[in-house]
Amino acid sequence: MTGILDSFGRSINYLRISVTDRCNLRCLYCMPPEGVPQMPHSEILSYEEIRTVVRAATELGICKIRLTGGEPLVRAELPKLIRMLSQVEGIEELSLTTNGTFLKKYALELKQAGVSRVNVSLDTLKPDKFRCITRLGELKTVLEGIEAAKEVGFDPVKINTVIMQGINDDEILDFAKMPYEYGWHVRFIELMPFKGAAEFVPSVELRQHISLLGKLEPCPDSIGITGNGPAIYYRLAGAKGTIGFVSPLTETSFCSRCNRMRLTPDGKLRPCLLGEDEVDLKMPLRNNASMNELKCLILKAVASKPEHHHLVGGNVRLVNRKMSQIGG
């Protein structure tokens, strides 16, 4: 078994790395219209520092790396980091989550640099609503990016969709049809209740709504889509693509399957997305910490990983960072 066992017997083998807090969009649930105060570049981990953290993590058993932001593709020369990480022994999967606006430009270079999977965040299929939800950008650019990713050989390309009451909940069936029409692998993600965000739609309601199209059949792990992340996948009869549900707010067993840690742009290792505990890696890195010292800090973070998150009764006071500063 790969990974690091935490205090509750879960195998932690997945590290999400937020390479920047900056983004070219201002999505309703992620940033205020004016954006957030940007971290000084000197406070952001360098590519060399990120590689050092990844080396320490992989030597402990981490084998899956995902790059996120903000929007990771706004960071200069991101393919350089990908090439650096793809050479680290022990990485079995190097993936990327993006808003898709730069994907047409970089898809081939990302593939050649070593990215194995791409997830695209997309919450509407309507151009006017895209502008409303993101406050910037054009839907056409993202759709072209998805096609470009498929053309260069990314398979699967997963689409992350957050359904919000009164905003895009009229498009549930539109997204559910995309696995039929275009072979998309759509994942519906329950909206985290950050302050100022819209109201989420429970996954059970989404499944009930989608059942109007037909019966949702569970997907076996053997199809190569499901992986070992938080989504539970289904397929509608006749569809090439799949439909997944990520249900952190309503699925009681959600946290029991958690296999991940998160590294913020400024070098803080977070055991839980919705907790406040962080272990600082930046200062030790810049004080020439040894590889063993870094490993001890990573193990400390894993040991402090809670059994479950603490969202009770819509409590949103626990998170002191915006989503763009955590990496989702």
Buried (B, 14 or more C-beta within 10 A) or exposed (E): EBBBEBEEEBBBBBBBBBBBBBBBBBBBBBBEEEBBEBBEEEEBBBBEBBBBBBBBBBBBBBBBBBBBBBBBBBBEEBBEBBBBBBEBEBBEBBBBBBBBBBBBBBBBBBBEBBBBBBBBBBBBBBEEBBBEBBBBBEBEBBBBBBBBBBEBEBBBBBBBBBBBEEBBBEBBEEBBBBBBEBBBBBBBBBBBBBEEBBEBBBBEBBBEBBEEBBEBEEBEEEEEBBBBBBBBBBBBEEBEBBBBBBBBBBBEEBBEEBBBBBBBBBBBBBBBBBBEEBBBBBEBBEEEBEEEBBBBBBBEBBEBBBEBBEBEEEEEEBBEBBBBBBBB
